[in-house]
Amino acid sequence: MQNRLTIKDIARLSGVGKSTVSRVLNNESGVSERTRERVEAVMNQHGFSPSRSARAMRGQSDKVVAIIVTRLDSLSENLAVQTMLPVFYEQGYDPIMMESQFSTAMVEEHLGMLQRRNIDGVVLFGFTGINVDMLARWQASLVLMARDASGFASVCYDDEGAIQILMQRLYDRGHRHISYLGVPHHDITTGQRRHEAWQNFCKKHALPALSALPGLSMKQGYEHVQQVLSPQTTALVCATDTLALGASKYLQEQRIETVQLASVGNTPLVKFLHPEIVTVDPGYGEAGRQAATQLIEQINGRRERQQIVIPATLS
């Protein structure tokens, strides 16, 4: 019952309005002692306490930070957020989660609202289109994730290194026809940098270069993998685990067992469902910890803005 109760429930059980319950929670005036005691008795009886995020959004916490992800369903971003939260909680910060959906307009709207609420700092998962002008007012209290920008603190992944590690592993295993499934170049990091790293490896070792850049989704991986399969293909590098999941489904349906999949991510879902896929861990967890720690130290004036690159490791 405790986890399901809301302010509306407490108001109904107490026989008062939601605004009265809010005044009691905020210890505001305008509520008679008798009514206050009745509301508090109901809250105590049901073990009610407002959630950390709700308290933060009402401005009750003295220390509040925001985390703006691009997509709430992003496997990689969730792994980073999971390691941020304990760092924030340990230092007494209440984090609130927001989603940009790759929209610069939404980012500007979120940042404006956060500034009006006097939020202490922001971790922003960057994407192509984000520019320093729209972030200027947050320069001293913002950490960019997965993107860097001059004058701003950031935590990035080694996109080129991740692909080089995968390609070298496959090459060492004797693969000479290694196709690539990725993301369009308008995405600088996951798209352009990873694709160019694959191209450079192929050029250096005189390997045939067969690639497609459909996008980020599992469906796109499933629908486009056939474009990068030739009779000679023995391995396929995917820019993300999500693309690899789509490609794997297609290969299974077509009963193709001669193609070794490899991807960047090392997410738990891929490790559990497809341990045969060769994966590189870009360091999502470490990036989350580094971002949270850097933001807290910036807020407290203990560290200059740093641009950190997390090294990739073969899983």
Secondary structure, DSSP 4 states (H G I P E B T S, - for coil): -TTT--HHHHHHHHTS-HHHHHHHHTT-SSS-HHHHHHHHHHHHHTT----HHHHHHTT--SSEEEEEES-TT-HHHHHHHHHHHHHHHHTT-EEEEEE-TT-HHHHHHHHHHHHHTT-SEEEEE--TT--HHHHGGGGGGEEEES---TTSEEEEE-HHHHHHHHHHHHHHTT---EEEE---TTSIIIIIIHHHHHHHHHHHTT----EE---SSHHHHHHHGGGG--TT--EEEESSHHHHHHHHHHHHHTT--S-EEEEE---HHHHHH-TTSEEEE--HHHHHHHHHHHHHHHHTT-S---EEEEPPEE-
